[in-house]
């Protein structure tokens, strides 16, 4: 545009028209060269300003873009670590339940042997208790969803067994039975505490796996919802000691 402005100025001025024509006809290009030099210098300065402004803008955009990428990366690391932490907490809580369930299962044979001496007429009840224990042992490698109903049936069988003890006063004077009864009662209480802790950990993990935006990380890295450890009947979780 600057070149056209200078050209129009020279062409519209009669004096300059003559001078320019005369110089062109005389092949004296000094004025034309000066005009071209001035126009080129003006264009150079204008273009330099544009390049400087554009460079500063691009540099600022680069800084903001880099900061945004860092923030997104930190948020992703934080979200991933939360998922890992809650998954580990669920595994830890389940191991606590597993220990108590195995401890309870190990006490049942001693209980059955002690009760046989006094409850010979309750063979069916004792056999059911043994069967439920065998089923629980067969499913020891199952997860919470499959193991919960089996362990609930074992708890119910224990409750029925201890309910029958009410009809045998001599058992209450047996030191072995009282020790077994106390140990089983403590185990049941520990199972319930471990169960509450486990289900709380499962809830925290499942919220992260299903909520936005952490569900994007969970899906990308293979995190899945965990199953709650639930009993078929809420009364199955009561301590056998409460039946007395």
N, C-alpha and C positions, 0 to 999 in steps of 0.2 A: 504493500500500500504506500509506503514511503517513496518508493521509486516512481509510482504513478503520480504521487503528489508533486514531486519535483518536476516530473516531465510535463504535467499539466500547467504548472507555473511558468515554465520556460516557453511553452507553446502558446499560452494565452497572452503573454507580454509581447507587444509588437517589437519593442527594442530587443528583447531577448530572442524573439523569433529571427530577427535579422542577424543578430550576432551569432546565434546558433547556426543558422543556415549558412552564413558566411564562413563560419569556421568549418562546417561540414564540407562545404564546397572547396575550401582551401586545404582540406585534409588536416586541419589543426584540431586535434581531439583533446587538447588539454582541458578545456572546460568540461567536456563530457566525461573525461577521466576523473576530474575532481568531483563532479556530481555523483558518478558511480561510486567513487571512493567514500564520499560522505554517506551515501545511502547504505553502502555495505557496512560501514562502521556502525550506523544507527541500528541496522538489522542485527548486527553482531551483539551489540549491547542488549537489545531487547530479547534476543534469543537466550543470551546468557542469564538474564534475570529469570526467564521462564524455567530454564534448566535448574537454576539454584533453588527457586521456589519448589519445583517438582521434586528435587532431591531431598530437601528438608521434609516435605510431606511424606515421601516414601520412607524416609528414615524414621519419622514419627510413627507411621503406620506399622513399620517393622517392629519397633519397640513394643507397641500395644499388642500386636499379634503374637510376639514372643511371650509377653507377660500372660496373655490369655492361654496360650498353649501350656505354659508352666502351671497355671492355676488348674487347668483341666487335668493335667498329669498328676498333680498333687491330690486333687479330689478323687481321681481314679485309684491312686495308691491307698488313700485313706479308706475308701469304700471297699476295696479288695481285702485290706487287712481286717476290717470289721467282719467281713464274711468269713475269713479264715478263723478269726478269734471265736466267733459264735459256733462255727462248725466244730472246732476243737472242744469248746465248752460242752456241746451236746454229747460228743464222744466221751468226754470225761464223766459227765453226769450218768450216761448209760453204763459205764464201767462200774460206777458206784452201785447202781441197781443190780447189775449182774453179780457182783460180789455178795450182796445180801441174799439174793435169790439162791445162789449156790450154797451159801451157809445154811439157809433154811432147809434146803433139800438134803444136806448132809446130816441134819438132826432128826429127820423123819424116821430112818431105820431104827435109831435108838428109842425113839418114842414108841414105835410099833412093838418092839421087843419088850418094852416095859409094860405096855398096856395088855399084851397077850396074857400076862400072868394074872390079870384081874378081870379082863373083859373077854373071856372065852366065848361068850354068847354074842359078841358084837363082831363076829368074823367078817361079815359083809362090809361093815363100816371100815374096818382096818384094811381089808383088801382093796376097797375103793381108794383109800388114802395111798396105798402102795402103787396102785395103777396111775393115779394122778401124778405122783412123784416121777414115775417112769416116763410119762408123757412130757412132763416138764423138762426132764433131762434130755429127752430126744429132740427137743426144740431149743436147746441152749444156744445154738448158733443162729437162731432166727432173730429178726429185728423186733423192735417194739410192737409193731402192728400185729405180727403173728404170735408173739410170745405173751402178750398181754392177756388174751382170753384163756390160754392154757394155765398161766400162773393164777389167774382169777379162779379157775376151777379148783386148783390145789388149795388156795386160801379158803374156799368154801368147804372143801372136804375137811380141812383142819378145824374149822369152826364147828362142823357137825360132830367131829370126834370129841372136841373139848366139851361140847354141850352134853354128850352122853356121860362124861366123867362125873357129872353132878349126881348120878345115881350110884356112884361107887365111892362112898366116904373114905374107905381105906386107902384110896389112891392119894388123897390129900395129905396123908401121913407118910407117904413114900418119899424119901429124900431125893432119889434119882428122878422120879417123876416131877417133883417140885422144881428141881434144877432145870430139867428139860423144858418145863412149862415157862419158867422165867426166861430162859434163853430164847425160846421161840417167840415169846411176847416182845422181847427187845428187838429181835430180828424184824418182826412185823412193823414195829414202830420205825425202825431204820429204813425199811422198804418204803414206807409212806413218805418219810422225809426226803429220801432220794428220788422218789417219784415226783414229788412237788418240784424239787429243784430241776429235775430233768425236763419236765413239761414246761417250766418257765424258760429254760434254755432253748427248747424247741420253738416256743412262741417267738422269742427274739430272732432266731434264725429265719423262721418262716416269714416274718414281717419284712426282713431285709431281702429275702429271695423274691417276694411277691410285690414289693413296693417300688415305685419309680423314684430315682433313676438307678438304684442299686440292683434292680432286676436285670438291667442290661449287662452289668458285670457278672451277675450270677449266671445268666444264660451263656455268656461268652466263655466263662471258665468252668462251667459244669456244676455249679452249686444247685442243690435240689432241696426241696422241703423235707423235713424229717417228720417221722410219725410220732404221735403222742403215745405214751404208755398208759393205756386206759384199761380198767377192769370192767367186766360185763355188768357187775352189780356193785354199787358204791359200798354196800355192806361187806363185800368180799375183802375190802381193804382194812377192816377193823381188826384190832389185835385179838387173838383168841382168848386172852385173859379177860376181855370184857364180857365173855359169855358166862362167867361165874357169878 
